[in-house]
Amino acid sequence: MAKRAFEDIEMEIGSGNVFADLGLPDAGKLKIKSGLVIEITRAVRRLGLTQEEAGRRMGIPQPKVSAMMRGDFSNLSERKLMICLSRLGYDIEIKVKPTAGSVGRLMLAFA
């Protein structure tokens, strides 16, 4: 990462993935899952659902909803998180295309 000084304070410029910057394994996967969880949390709040109601709608028990909304989503796969979002009224699209480079990338975008 690049370093920059501002008013005698040295800062590192992040990569755009805080999980990678922290050196965590599976940083790309964590970034995608956290983005899905953030959107699920927004949807639950926007819809005015209780955790119990959200759990019934998403097909997961209330304790898992509580854990997810507190940032513990280790027990939920990306697939399950996408199913949860679809049950909250979201369309999910997965786009696969050849990359210009030698290695592709994973990206999550919200409209």
N, C-alpha and C positions, 0 to 999 in steps of 0.2 A: 504494500500500500504506500501511496505517496504521502510525504509529510509536508506540512506547511506551518509557518509561524504567523501568528496574528497577535499583535500587541504583546510580544514576548511570551506568548503561550504556544507551545508546539502542539499541533493537532495532526492526526492521521486521517486521511480521506478514506472513507469506507468504500467497500466494493459494491454496495447496493444489496448485499445479503449479510445481515448482522450475524447470522448463524455461521457463515463462512469466516467472517471477521473474528469471531470468537474461537475458531478452530474446531467447531463441532463436527463430528462425522455426519454424513448424510445431510449436509447443509442445504442442498437444493431441495430435497424432499421436505425438510422442515420449513423452508420458505413457502413452498406450495401449500402445505397443510395449514400453516399459520394464516395464510391469506384466506383460505376457505373458512377457517374458524372465525376470523374477523367478520367475514361476510355473513356467516350463520348468526353470529351474535347481533349484528346490525338488523338482520331480518327478524329475529325473535323480538327485539326491542321495537322495531317499526310496526310489527303486527300486534304488539301489546300482549304477547303470550306469557303465561307463567312457565316456569321450567317444566312443570308437569304436563301442561298443554303442549309445549314445544316437543317434549320427549315423545308423547303419543303421536304427534304429527310426523315426527322424524323417524319413529320406530326404534327409539332407544330409551332406556330407563332414565328417570329424572336424575339419579346420581351421576350418570355419565354426562348429562346436559350441564349439571353444576360444575363438574370437573372441567369440561371443555370450556365453559365460559370463564373459568379461573385460569385458563392457559394450559391445562393438562389434557392434551389430546393424543398422548402416546398410545393409548389403547384403541384408537380409531384410525382406520386406513384412509388413504386418499379417496378410494372408491366409496367407502361408507360416508365420508364427508360430502362428496358430490351427491350421493343419494339424499342425504339430509337436506342439502340446498334445493334439490329438485322438489322435494316434498314441502318446502317452504315457498314454492312458487317461482323458482329460477329455472331457466333453460341452461343446460350445460353443453358446450360444444368443445370437442377435442379436434384440433387441426394438426395434421401430420404432413410435413413436406420435406423435401431434400434440403440440406444445409449448404451454404456456400463454402464453409470451412470443412476441415477434416472431422470435427466433432460437433454434434448438434447441441442444442440447449433446451432446457425446460423453461416454459414461461407461463405465467398465470396473469390473465388480464380481466378486469371487471369493467363492464359498460356502464 
